């Protein structure tokens, strides 16, 4: 029985890596960013628009899909990719992060997480075993263990407990995972801002032998410098021959720094969420398209961008769309922001292959943080 | 000085016509439907999506653009087509219809229509001359005279007054029209449900010598059979060598009947508005994608449709999108409904060229009204 995925390293530049990740539904060039399609839909973008923007893979959320329309229906439609008309690889999270972000509507103990769902209050009980079962029905190429993700301000004792529980759950997920040739299960490392707990978690998770590993418990309230310290410390502790995924990050500069520490995969709602709030990413920082200063501006969002929005319309037109609350405004900005993220990853890959990632990182950061 | 447009009749089938309408920004095959881009944006659809759906031309609304962002700004961006990134012909209405649909916020007399606009209550004074001036700044290939459009339940006296005023305004618009080689001005016939007043109006408007003519004052509250009677009566009274435009209609069956009376051009918000309310047009009638009966349906919206939505996703997935209120639902249905309208026009044209329009009409109506 062969594994569902394989990971072939092609170049390194310092600790930054360029690789090819093969999945049952296609090959992925690393590093890559995954647009978030929470309910099997990236907000405002069809699969054709995603493909044109350079998306290689789409992420969907287990908790949300289990609530609506239910994993059994998604399975009946042939899995999440087929359901949404996406002809390519997919990844699902486990619901562990929703146990953090929806803390008010759940109870957690060693058995699992009991949600009263956000839609109609019905119970959803996620255990390590049910999280695997649900995700096997969703049928993504890669899926995640159930983990416990404590907030950034948690005590050392609380974080140590979460590390222990995450390891116990990781083993239960690993044992419940029954279709290894079709779907690859990823482990998740916790440990908060404590370097020794991160090391302990990385060792325990790494030993289980997942085909991929993730850094979880980041972007949960800590400041970016703290997050960078933890990623720099943790990424090199994850198995070198397997893909490394930094969950829920995020800002372009944070992703670029994480790549320099050896991270390969990212996801975040930021590009599409920002787009709906008129925030566009550009090579010289973010701009707000609601601002009146763009009213007469005939230039594109970003002269360095090749996306459909930048090829088609001006800042002045986009400002008009947000001013009159037309849905095309969020659509155009979603196209642009997603393309911006993918383009950044493509540039990062090229810089790694040219073995000049550190110089590239400095150049990009000076633009993004100017 | 040559006219901005030319109209070449290519085939007739009964009174139905297939022609080519040449404009400064491209050729149009008749009969055709114009998607409504009220504020220089068709809701939810980029120009590329419109083009793929078969759109030949886009309509925009003078009243709305005059309120926001203002015709001077649109002019500074090179006109409405360039502003919205649409590389093709455009048409603007005059604001006359908004004097009907926004009757509560306007006052009308022979001088013109005084609006307190819907956005901030500022005054917008549309006169025949200012309606022309604004539309010349908007720069569409075709534009409309200011007319008075009374509701369907108006008295004969009221309708006769509107006919007289529309003719007086038509002459003032014609005189104010200064760029005849760049933009073509269309006359509008009023007369409500009174056949003699329609004939009087058609004669008066026809005599002025506009390069195109429209039937206005329909779809304002009358029932479909009444409208059809008036269109059947009025269309043949409009100059045969010029394009005929039925304003604001509408339902697929109403358009198909109007074509049989000699109408060439249509516009309506229905396909995109219905899409936002989960209503899809199909060859066997409309369906509501919110209905639970579609939950497990893996078939496309319409097996006879070649649109991107029908090629990509199922009724079950679309029902899910509306169920969870994802904006992709309205986007997919807008693509489909617009394609449905254009496909209907393409089929009508083929039937006219094959000189079998009556048979085609009967077949289509039996499906649409089944």
Interface residues (C-beta under 8 A of the other chain):
Chain A: X39 X40 X41 X42 X43 X44 X45 X46 X47 X48 X64 X68 X69 X73 X76 X77 X83 X84 X85 X295 X296 X298 X308 X312 X313 X314 X316 X317 X320 X321 X323 X324 X326 X327 X328 X330 X331 X332
Chain B: X39 X40 X41 X42 X43 X44 X45 X46 X47 X48 X64 X68 X69 X73 X76 X77 X83 X84 X85 X295 X296 X298 X308 X312 X313 X314 X316 X317 X320 X321 X323 X324 X326 X327 X328 X330 X331 X332
